[in-house]
Amino acid sequence: MTDTGEDAKQVAIRSMQIMAAGELADFEAVIHPEATNREDTAEPPATRGKGPAAFHASAEWLRSAYADLHWEVHEATAEGDLVALHVTMSGRQTGTFVVYGPDAQPAQAFPSTGKTFAVTQTHWIRVRDDLGQATQLGWVPPNPIYLLRMRRALSEARKAAH
């Protein structure tokens, strides 16, 4: 990445866009395998894991209650790998919105009203640039000598772990 802040903003904005209409593959492209949804305690059990599948489950949960779901990004700012987004979430309630308790069981259910809504939100997203780091350190693309060094380093790390 040449401008980490700008690239991080674009990834964060993309992560909001795919909540409205993305497939699992879209989430896999931008969500780290260890990413945790910090709002999952009010969401269905499938959202309580880590990584792209959990975030995709959050999107599916929202989409099951709201048609025409959309996030309009008003502002995006980045400081290093931390991005703050000021957005408006909007849609129309066409399905029952279920809120879950800490035990992952339905705690409240709001039947469809057919009404539209628009709410202002702020999202804080940490964006990691693993590929950029690997490129800058010379890990990728690996040359044959570096691959041999990697094999030796792995062998030594495994011996040290025992």
Summary of the structure (lengths in Angstrom):
residues: 162
radius of gyration: 19.9
end to end distance: 37.5
largest distance: 64.1
contacts: 426
relative contact order: 0.15
helix: 44%
strand: 30%
